[in-house]
């Protein structure tokens, strides 16, 4: 039998939702990324890493925990952190709880760059997403993508 015939193709409403998600999320990511790069020399990936580190105790996280948090492979994160180290945004150090572990630590330069970028980034998120939706729509978006995230993470 041909497996292609056994596929349950998307109905028109499902197709519409899928395509709207793909196009909208990619366009939003690109607009936000371009603004961060142009205004602050930070990519969205840089920004997300700096936010996670800044919100963690002592500005430090294990590399494995950081990779999970920013949804990146360990090798991609290692490359990203190496590049960010070159810009003095982060540093790597030993892990107190596990001598084999490596932590990423936000530097003062990283904190300063994040503090400079955050107001513009939040204004852009508000402009392109928050202000485009009603409070009910925002709640629905949060609920929907919490479920999608759980399902895609194997937790749903």
C-alpha positions in Angstrom: 0.0 0.0 0.0 1.0 3.6 -0.6 1.4 5.4 2.7 0.6 8.7 1.0 -3.0 7.6 0.5 -3.3 6.9 4.2 -2.6 10.4 5.3 -5.4 12.3 6.8 -5.0 15.6 4.8 -5.9 18.9 6.5 -9.4 20.1 6.1 -9.7 23.7 4.8 -10.1 25.2 8.3 -7.2 23.2 9.6 -5.1 24.3 6.5 -6.1 27.9 7.0 -5.0 27.8 10.7 -1.7 26.0 9.9 -0.8 28.4 7.1 -1.8 31.5 9.1 0.4 30.3 12.0 3.4 29.5 9.8 3.2 32.8 7.9 2.3 35.0 10.9 4.9 33.5 13.2 7.7 33.6 10.6 6.8 37.2 9.6 6.6 38.3 13.3 9.9 36.6 14.1 11.6 38.2 11.1 10.3 41.7 11.9 11.3 41.4 15.6 14.7 40.0 14.7 15.4 42.6 12.1 14.6 45.4 14.5 16.8 44.0 17.2 19.7 43.5 14.8 19.3 47.0 13.2 18.8 48.9 16.5 20.9 47.0 18.9 23.2 44.4 17.1 21.4 41.5 18.8 19.6 38.7 17.2 16.4 37.3 18.7 18.4 34.3 19.8 20.9 36.6 21.5 18.0 38.5 23.2 16.3 35.3 24.4 19.5 34.0 25.9 20.2 37.3 27.6 16.7 37.4 29.0 16.9 33.9 30.4 20.3 34.5 32.0 19.2 37.9 33.4 16.1 36.3 35.0 18.1 33.4 36.6 19.7 33.5 40.0 23.2 35.0 39.8 22.6 35.6 36.0 23.9 32.0 35.4 22.4 28.8 34.0 23.7 25.4 33.0 24.2 25.2 29.2 21.8 22.2 29.0 19.1 24.1 30.9 19.6 27.2 28.7 19.4 25.1 25.5 16.1 23.6 26.7 14.8 27.1 27.6 15.6 28.6 24.2 14.7 25.5 22.3 18.1 25.0 20.7 20.3 21.9 20.3 23.3 21.8 22.6 25.7 22.2 19.6 23.8 25.3 18.3 23.7 26.8 21.7 27.5 26.2 22.2 28.2 28.0 18.9 25.9 30.8 19.9 27.4 31.2 23.3 30.9 31.2 21.8 29.9 34.0 19.4 28.3 36.0 22.3 31.5 35.5 24.4 33.4 37.2 21.6 31.1 40.2 22.1 31.6 40.0 25.9 27.8 39.5 26.3 28.2 36.3 28.2 31.0 34.2 29.8 31.3 30.5 30.5 32.2 29.1 33.8 32.1 26.0 35.9 29.0 24.6 37.5 29.0 24.6 41.3 26.7 21.6 41.6 28.4 19.5 38.9 32.1 19.8 38.1 31.4 18.3 34.6 28.8 21.0 33.9 29.3 24.3 32.2 27.3 27.5 33.0 26.7 30.5 30.8 26.8 33.8 32.8 25.5 37.1 31.6 28.2 39.9 31.8 27.8 43.5 32.7 28.0 44.3 29.0 25.3 41.7 28.3 23.1 43.3 31.0 23.7 46.8 29.5 22.8 45.6 26.0 19.7 43.9 27.2 18.6 46.9 29.1 19.1 49.1 26.1 17.3 46.7 23.7 14.3 45.7 26.0 12.2 48.9 25.7 12.4 48.9 21.9 11.7 45.1 21.7 8.7 45.3 24.0 7.4 48.2 22.0 7.7 46.2 18.9 6.0 43.1 20.4 3.2 45.4 21.6 2.9 47.0 18.1 2.9 43.8 16.0 1.1 41.4 18.3 -0.4 42.7 21.6 -2.1 45.7 20.1 -3.3 43.8 17.1 -5.3 41.4 19.4 -8.1 41.8 21.9 -7.5 40.6 25.5 -9.6 37.6 24.8 -7.6 36.8 21.7 -4.4 37.1 23.7 -5.7 34.6 26.3 -6.6 32.2 23.5 -3.2 32.6 21.9 -1.5 31.8 25.2 -3.8 28.8 25.8 -3.4 27.4 22.3 0.4 27.7 22.3 0.8 26.3 25.8 -1.0 23.2 24.4 1.1 23.2 21.2 4.3 23.6 23.2 3.3 20.8 25.5 2.4 18.4 22.7 5.6 19.2 20.7 7.7 18.8 23.9 6.1 15.3 24.5 4.3 16.6 27.6 0.8 16.8 26.1 
